[in-house]
Amino acid sequence: MSPEERKQLWQQRINAYKASGESNIKTWCSQNQIGHQSMYQWMKRLNSESNIAAPPDTQWMALSPTSSHSDSNTSLRIHIGNVSIEIQENFNRALFQEVLEILQNHVK
């Protein structure tokens, strides 16, 4: 079984559990002959993957610097959903570049 097939199988199992109305994962797993520890691990894994993925209509926009500001307290705030990024005037450019690269690699 390929990794993608395994992922789909576990997503189907998780969906079946949620649709069952059973509130106890161990009971549902026992009834369906599935290891509850594996179920917990896959639920955590697939939940974290879905939290990383961006909505399909997300697009990146290139920004280029403009003239400098004379106000020493200038900052930029970016709000996307429940995530905020605030960039102060004297920010660490290398760190910011790393964060952008990580976001670009994880946001599809």
N, C-alpha and C positions, 0 to 999 in steps of 0.2 A: 504494500500500500504506500503510495507516495505521500509526502508530507502534506500536500494540499488536500488529498483525499481524506487523510486522517483528521485534518482540521475541519473539513466539512462534516465528517461523521460526528465529531464531538459537538459541533455547532447544532447538528440535528438532535443529538441527545439532550443538549441544554434546552433547546426549544421545546422538545417533548416534555421535559421536566416542568418547565414554566407553564406549558399548556395543560398539564395534568391537574393542576390545582392542589397538588400535594405540597404542604409547607415544609416538610422535613426531607432534606436531601438524602439522608442516610436511608430512610424508609423507601423512597422512590428508587434509589440505587439498588437496594436489596431486592425489591420487587422486579427490577429489570436486569438483575445480575450484572451490575456495573460497579466497579470499585469506587467507593465514595471519595477516597483520597484523590484518585485520578480525576473524578468529576470536579472537585474543588480546584485542582490545579488547572484544568482546562477552562473552567469558568473564569478564574483569575487571569489566565493568559489571554483568552479571547476578549475579555472585558478591557484589559490594558491595551490591546491592539486596536480595539474600536475607539478608545479614547484618544489614541494618537492620530488616527485617521481624520482628515479634515473633510468637510462637506465637499461633494464633487464640484460645486461651483466656485470653490476657492481659487483665486488667481493671485499670482505674485505681481507686484508692480515695482518697476525700477524707479528709484529716486536719486536725483543728483543734487549735490550741495549747491546752495545759492549763496548770496552775500552773507557775511557774518553779522551776527546781531551784537549790539553794544550792551545789551542787558546781560549782566553776569549770572542771573538766575534763570536764564532761558532753558527750557526743557521741552521735550517732545513726548507726548503720551499717545500710545496706540492701544485701542480697545477692540478686541475681536471676541465676541461672545462674552464669556466670563474670564477671559485672559487679558491682562494689561501688561504693557511694557512701557517703562518710563526711561527716557534717555536724557541724562543731564549733559550740559555743554561740555564739560571736561571728562567725558566717559572714556573707558578703556576700549579703544577701537579693536584690538586683537580679540578681546573677549566677546565683543559684540559680533564680530565676524564669525567666530566659532558658533555662537548661538544661532545666527542666521543660517549657517551651513547645516546645523543639526535640524532646524525647523524645515529647511528646504528638502532635506533627505527624508523626513518623516511625514511631511504634508504632501499628499498626492493630489 
